[in-house]
Amino acid sequence: MVQKPHKPVIGMTVSRHKSKIMRFFDRLAVWRAGGDVVFLAPGSPYPCERFDGLIIGGGDDIGAELYNGEINIDVRIDPERDALELKLLRYVVDKDLPVLGICRGAQMMNVFFGGTLYSDIRGMPRDKTNMRTILARKIVILEPDSKVREILGQDTVRVNSLHHQAVDKLGKGITVSAHDRGDFVQALERTDKRFFIGVQWHPEFLVFDTHQQALFRALVDAARHGEHKVNATFLKGADL
């Protein structure tokens, strides 16, 4: 009997407020790449399956106290989710498991390594380049030698833009993989890790862009060939 190829299980952090429609796009992106997704959110029971890679998803703002930023009372934050994601990142970084950050996720990856964020870029002079749209209208320039450039296979890409926080000072070991015309960081990575990439846009919504879907394929391929797995039972007793 021919054994079926291993289908990697990807854990993905999500907001407790995320709609079923948005979760559909997340699940579809991972499924098309050849993996299965398990959603992780504070207050929900954690699955006992073992998973092979991690996506830090988009959503609420990151608490300003984590990077000594300015507190904005007009945004929604989720301290329990912040704590969960920092704990997850600690574990997967120690095991060198593949991780992809999306929007908020890229920012959290930077904060994890001691970086800072702009709490709110709205009103900054160069924010005029940061159009807010779910459509692929914003131009992003990719660094020539970056892993993101290698995966996407393009020098520039058109992406969506749904953020108002942004990476400011880089965390330890973090390098910039892409920027927009306002010079805001649009992708980051750590070259000393097997797969540690964050993008400021939402590739899961660009379902007809094969280049964007390549990000999920690269993550799933890295997870498939990894030697280590995160045991989600480790998280069941996590102190959040």
Order of alpha helices (4+ residues) and beta strands (2+ residues): beta-alpha-beta-beta-beta-alpha-beta-alpha-beta-beta-alpha-beta-beta-beta-beta-beta-alpha-beta-alpha
